[in-house]
Amino acid sequence: MANDMNSLESIFSEKIIFDAVKAIVRTKDKDAYLKWLSENIKHYLPEDFDFTDDERQSLNEVATVLGRIIWNATPLPWNKFRPQPLPTPGRNEKCFCGSGKKYKQCCGDSINKLPQIDPQIIWPILVSVIPSKELKEALLNSPIPINAILVVADRYVKDGLPQKTISLLQPFFKDEIKGHGEEFDYALHLLCNAYDDLDKYRSKHNLLKKIVETAPRSPLRSSAWQRLAAIRIDKGDTAGAWEAFKNAMKDSPDSVDLSHLELQLLAVEGKWSQVQERANFWLKKFKNLPKEAQVDYAELVDLIKHAATNPKEALATLSIESGNDPSHVLHDWIADVTGRPVPEYQLDKDIASNIHDDDEEHLIQKFSSKLQMMGLSKDELEKTAKRLIGELKASSNPDVESSDGDNHAENNYEYSIKTPEIILNLEKKWENVFSLDKPFGTNNKSFSSEDPWEPSIAKEWLLFLGKNPAAFDSLAILDDIATALFSNDYFNDESFLKKMILPILDRSFAIVNNIKLEDKETLPWGFMGNRPALRSLARLVTVSSMLDKDKRLEKVVDIYLRLNPNDNHGMRMFKINGLLIRNNNEEAFIFSRNYPEDFDLNILLGRALALFRLGNIENASEAVKASIEVCPKCIHYLAAKNIKQPKLSPGLISIRGADAAWFYRFAMRDAWLETNGAMEWLQKNFGNPKKEKARQPEQLKLV
């Protein structure tokens, strides 16, 4: 057997050790395990090994020696996760390999020359193959080394179990930090990601702060500084981010891992030429690395090369793939494209003649595109397009006059916005990268379950924007971006509204305001080509209201109602309430007459308040009665000093329900209270709400 020791050394491999540990755990028996190894060792032989049948005994002896070495190093679950070494024969006893020779004449001298296995090497293999129950026992009762713990942590991460990851790794950083080397650096990486998954940002920040304040100069402290730099970038603290970056450089002066962080910092400051310069600097450092390291850093090297030639696109990709909020990339794009000239859109005044002149196939394609903007599914596009084309042809036939003798085709002042051809071509390409459905009807949000901010999805459309600044000229693309922003988790954050959403909506407003219209010309919601523009104006009103920008709100509402008098979005509420708050009562009453059959409490009770202030009590009473007919509880909710908020359905408001009364109370109760005698008059004449008769279920409308 001694002559076969060189052969045994060459059989040692990670694969045979891994499979042997699996066999130990499976068999739980020394003899069964050694038998398995003896029968299977041939599968682990190097290709140039060729054992004959006569040498089979020698191969069995090799398996026995190797099997004992692995067994002796393995922490056994049934032995409280401690190794249970097999006894070594005396020098004059028979050798365990089965040769029949004395141990001193066989394996005794040679076995000491073999590489011995440390249990620390076995632990990572063991925790990856033992059943969950035994793993739990090991974690509770055994001093598992950090490298094995990281194997378990990786498994938890893969299985989407961040809380388990935290429970597993947190003890290494609690009280006194247990280590500062590369393994603890990786543990920090996994732990911080788990904190992020559970939105435990304060816990992460406190951990990083503790490390930079207490740990010595080390890879661990350098990583903590790097993460603090990234956090400060997100918070807009550029000076603090640079400070953290420089500290990380001091702790790891030769680390190429810092390359992308420096480029990100320069990008935040808009120093794109310096980004390219430093990218070339880092590329030289990468070239000086050993070949193995260059292979490990291949992806990062590709990124740095990209940054040297196209820094904006490269850094946008890096930001998204690094798990940063994709909206930061959009913010940078907005900053780059702001200042572009406002494009000129025209009115499609030839729509009627086009219906009769265009070939059928082109019309279907054209209408299908517009219907898709409306939110129709692809299955319904062609069928609906054909029906609409037929109806429009019939209604716009120049040879057919109405019963009153007027030709409606000549007297129709309702038009669709005509998008410039160059922008239309860009919008077709955009549809291939932005898959979120258009909002249905007058909704601000899409009903699609797809999240436009999921990194792999966001990357596609954000990189498209980076390559196409002219997307800032497209009403349809701006509309889609606003849809994405309205679904963002930060939508209600004031800073997000001002820095992200307002610039997009303001751009749409500027484009719409730049369209030349004659006095009677309108852009009704019924034309699909007008919807991106009108939806953007309605959204701008919503955001202006959230930010208390009353003058901007008033201006946008007036323009919206001028363009779309039918007011599909309910902008008249802001108009009449604003007039009454400013005490423009005559104007408010005249405005309310534009909507004689309205069900909106803002119009109905607004008319009543205007008439009361003008001294027309009789007609004011009729207006209140009309309000009660629509919403029996409206006066009760308006007049009560204190009243409980009714159950509200997000995105919905019932026409006759208490929620409509609640919203009106919230908007206009102060105006009624400030009107001398108005609230007393309401309570005296209409204070007891009528009992409702049995009716059909309340109809809900989207808001």
Order of alpha helices (4+ residues) and beta strands (2+ residues): alpha-alpha-alpha-alpha-alpha-alpha-alpha-alpha-alpha-alpha-alpha-alpha-alpha-alpha-alpha-alpha-alpha-alpha-alpha-beta-alpha-alpha-alpha-alpha-beta-alpha-alpha-alpha-alpha-alpha-alpha-alpha-alpha-alpha-alpha-alpha-beta-alpha-alpha-beta
